[in-house]
Amino acid sequence: MKIVRFNVGDTLVLKKPHPCGGDRFRVLRTGSEVRIVCLACGRDMTLGREKLDCAIKKVLAEENL
């Protein structure tokens, strides 16, 4: 299993889209369970780290303003 590195504030592009149609999620909390929020509809969810690692297509790093 490949461990994907990401931090709080990063944007994740997942393989499957959310039911609203969005495929980009912002990381709110990391750990053994990761809390993410859909950038299209605002729904937040908590997923297990192993399940999320398999679902990630790309990690977009947080932009420093």
N, C-alpha and C positions, 0 to 999 in steps of 0.2 A: 504494500500500500504506500502511495506517495503522499507525504505530508506537505500541504500547501501553506506557505508563510503569508500571513496577512495581519494587519493591525487594526485597532479601532479607528474608524474614520475612512478606511479604504472602501472602494466600491467593488463588488463582486459581480461578474457576469456568469450566470448559471446556464447549464446545458438546456434545461427545460424552463419555459416561461411560467410565471405566476398565472393563476386563472384570469387575472385582469389583463394580461397580455404583456406586462413588463418583465424584462429578464435581468434588470440591474437592481442590486440590493446594497445598502450601506451597512457596514458592521458597527453595531452599538456596543457589544460586549464579547470578549473572547474567553476561552477556557475549555473545559470538557464539553460544555454546551455553549453554542454561539448564538447570540441574539442579533438578528438582522431585520432591516425594515425595507419594504418594497419602495422604490423611488417613484413608481407610477401611481400607486393608490394609497401609500402610507401605512399599509398593514404591517405590523411587526410580528415576528415569530421567533421561536427558539428551536434550534435544531442541534442534534448531537454532532460532535466534531467529525466523527468518522463518516457519517452520512453526508455532511456538507462537503468534506474533502473530495468525495466522489462526484459531487454535483457541480463543482466549480470548473468553468471553462477558462476564465481569465481573471486576473486581479489587476484592478486599476488603482494605483497608489493615490493617496490623498494629496490634493493640490495645496501647496502652501501659498496663501495669499499675502 
